[in-house]
Amino acid sequence: MTAEELERVHLPGKSTELVRGRLLVREPPGTYHGKIAAKLSFLVASFVYAHDLGDVFGQDTGFKIASDPDTVRAPDFAFLARERASAIRPRGYAAVAPDLVVEIASPDDRPGEVLAKVGDWLDAGVRLVWVIDPQRAEAHVHRPDGGLELIEADGALDGEAVLPGFSCQLSRLFD
């Protein structure tokens, strides 16, 4: 399947992604997952728009991050810097890797699948990936150089060079 064919797939109540030409169909995330995604979106978006840094994208927005075969991944949250925002068109999946991607682990996610998704993002050029694990009240920060950092609930997510000056206590997301 191609990214263009994925645009025409309509499966009510399901979330879809395309990985190396293969369609992935999943149940939508649960309510608690959505609550965390919304809080994080609000906090990051407030910072991004106040500083005119670029655009943010909500849960399940697709990005075409590979071609032949196509891969369209849909993170729980993404940020794209202003200077790269011209890749966004009114229709279709932008062929661009966001600068920041956030994945929120669901209770049924298999660790290998989450790591494969992180690998896809980093291979595509994402500069920072946060994987938030609500069940363990922690987050893992993945960087393109292979760096990995564990953030516990009393720690803070840091925007680093991607969102300089942004910081958020991880525990705020779990309240």
PyMOL commands that set and color helices and strands:
alter all, ss='L'
color gray80, all
select helices_A, chain A and resi 3-7+31-50+82-87+111-124+171-174
alter helices_A, ss='H'
color red, helices_A
select strands_A, chain A and resi 15-19+22-26+54-57+63-66+71-73+77-81+100-104+128-133+138-142+148-152+156-158+167-169
alter strands_A, ss='S'
color yellow, strands_A
deselect
rebuild
show_as cartoon
